[in-house]
Amino acid sequence: MTRKLSPPWQVIEHTESFEVTTAERSISLAYIYFEDENPTRRSETRRLTRDEARRVASNIAKLPQLLTGKD
């Protein structure tokens, strides 16, 4: 059975991650984790900065538009 991943996909910010969801927030498509508080911890856990994670999440959320050619 195929699920409908209805656009527009949304980006929701959490304490240490960004979540990409379908339009109704019924399906979580991706979590992108970040660490800005502690550079040592970020290095140890290999997490992105908040800005890097936001950009990745934003680009994932744009995929339906890019694939269909709609603006």
C-alpha positions in Angstrom: 0.0 0.0 0.0 1.4 3.4 -1.0 1.1 6.4 1.3 0.4 9.9 0.1 3.1 12.3 1.2 1.0 15.3 0.7 2.8 18.6 0.0 3.5 21.2 1.1 6.0 19.6 3.5 6.6 21.6 6.7 9.7 22.2 8.9 9.1 22.2 12.6 11.8 23.3 15.0 12.4 21.4 18.2 15.0 21.9 21.0 17.8 20.0 19.2 16.3 19.2 15.8 14.2 20.2 12.8 11.5 17.8 11.8 10.2 17.7 8.2 6.5 16.5 8.0 3.7 16.1 5.5 1.1 18.9 5.2 -1.2 17.4 7.8 1.8 16.6 10.1 0.6 13.0 10.0 3.9 11.6 8.8 7.4 12.6 10.0 9.7 12.4 7.0 13.1 13.4 8.5 14.7 14.7 11.7 17.9 16.8 11.3 19.7 17.2 14.6 21.9 20.1 15.6 24.1 21.3 18.5 24.9 25.0 19.1 25.3 25.1 22.8 28.5 23.1 23.1 31.1 23.0 20.3 32.9 20.1 21.9 29.7 18.1 22.1 28.9 19.0 18.5 32.3 17.7 17.4 31.9 14.5 19.4 28.4 13.8 18.2 29.1 15.0 14.7 26.0 17.2 14.7 25.4 20.2 12.4 25.0 23.8 13.6 21.5 25.1 14.0 21.8 27.1 10.8 23.2 24.1 8.8 20.4 21.9 10.1 17.7 24.5 9.2 19.0 24.8 5.7 19.1 21.0 5.2 15.5 20.7 6.5 14.3 23.5 4.4 15.8 21.9 1.3 14.2 18.6 2.1 10.8 20.3 2.5 11.2 21.8 -1.0 11.6 18.4 -2.7 8.0 18.0 -3.8 8.1 21.4 -5.6 11.4 20.6 -7.2 10.3 17.2 -8.5 7.1 18.5 -10.0 8.5 21.7 -11.3 5.9 23.8 -9.5 6.8 27.0 -7.6 
